[in-house]
Amino acid sequence: MGKTSWYRLALLGAIAIVLLNTWFAARALHILIDAQFWEAHTLQVISQTETLVAQVRTAESAARGYILTGMDGYETRYITAVHEIHNSVAHLQRLTGDNTSQQVRIAMLNTRINAKLAALDAGLAVRRVQPHGALDPVLLAPVLHDSPDSMDSVQLTIHDIEAEEQGLLAARTADATSARRWVWGSFTLAFVLDFLLLVAAFELLVRAGRDREQIAGLNRQLTEVNEELEDRVEQRTRELEASNQELEAFSYSVSHDLRAPLRTIDGFSLALEEDFAEKLDAQGKDYISRVRNGVQRMGTLIDSLLQLSRVTRSDVQRELVDLSQVATLVFREIQASDPKREVNWIAQPGVLAEADPRLMRIAFENLVGNAWKFTARTPDATITFGSSPQNGKTVYFVRDNGAGFDMAYVDRLFTAFQRLHGEREFKGSGIGLATVSRIIRRHHGSIWAEGEPGKGATFFFTLTA
């Protein structure tokens, strides 16, 4: 086997490693984003438990104040605190809905809180019967003295809940640290492989008999590329070192850093394909085509990740927005990009909301874009936007009659990189709905979906003022 064959084998091997490294980098970014979400979620649960402790203490203090003095102000504070306690317990149950053991603890906590509140209510009832004067200590003993369901037992249960969350926080922080090492390793390996690919391309050009002027020009180009890569690596390294404590900022910087080697791989793969087409066999051309497709796919993922990061980092500037107008404008732009398709658009007029117009446009670009994509194989395709009141809130929705989805996998819809349809069936980055979910959360709202295979899907969301 000659040197040329060895060079070609080495080049193909490096290409295969680049593809594998790209997969590892995408997986690391996914783990990093997921760890960041769950870490924030865990901190929110811990904060909620601390709020609940303070509310129970306030209720107990107000009740005792009313029992001892009979002042109406204490009773009002007690009623307000009880209402806040019930809301906090319900919120805590929603936050830990994915954790069975925590649900059991919260049920126990709710029982103990209710027992304590019942004892306090009994004391308040005694004071209402006798609004003036000292009360019989025997009647007030269950209120003024600790019981099996006292504040201490409530705090003990909350401590168990917080201990579970602290364990989860440690595990998720470790996942983020591991993902950070993966990303750095992938970036370093990509840089080394880029250099090896450039050297191989240079050697092939020399063996093809290019004249000195062409070789000198390529040398200059290679030097400029190397200098540019070194400058970018240095710049990105400084940015990463300055933002390690912020996981969102870290994700944003890594996405930028991956662009340079991807452009290099794509550019020189294209050069090989165009300049050496007659020297490559069908298998070699196929490998290069796969490299370019993989690089372009990775570029799309990076763009989606950047948008996801910008959505998380940007400030929410609320104003009165005509959502009907925004949704219709997005639909018209999508329709103009694919004029051959005929899709019915139905928008409820005059749907207004206090929201950030820029973020809501991004949300509709993903929601309406999804509906457009998944109705591609549906005759008489229809996309609908509207709103309806539910439980005192306005619920907005985007509905289509396209491919739909199996409700058994609904929990995967709003997670980055989780796709319910294959890439060959419907193209996409797997990040669009995750971006929508973050936008809705930035507005303190909620989002959910309903669907059935072959009968379409409906995405609902709320926007809390």
Buried (B, 14 or more C-beta within 10 A) or exposed (E): EEEEEEBBEBBBEBBEBBBEBBEBBBBBBBBBBBBBBBBBBBEBBBEBBEBBBEBBBBBBBBBBBBBBEBEEEBBEBBBBBBEBBBEBBEBBBEBBEEBEEBBEBBEBBBEBBBBBBEBBBBBBEBBEEEEEEEBEEEBBEBBBEEBEBBBEBBBEBBEBBBEBBEEBBEEBBEBBEBBBEBBBBBBEBBBEBBBBBBBBBBBBBEEEEBEEEEEEEBEEEBEEBBEEBEEBBEEBBEBBEEBEEEBBBBBBBBBBBBBBBBBBBBEBBBBBBEBBEEEBEEEBBEBBEBBBEBBEBBBBBBBBBBBBBBBBEBEEEBEEBBBBBBBBBBBEEBBEEEEEEEBEBEBBEEBEBEBBBBBBBBBBBBBBBBBBBBBBEBEEBBBBBBBEEEEEEBBBBBBBBBBBBEEEEBEBBBBBBBBBBEEEEBEBBBBBBBBBBBBBBBBEBBBBBBBEEEEBBBBBBBBEE
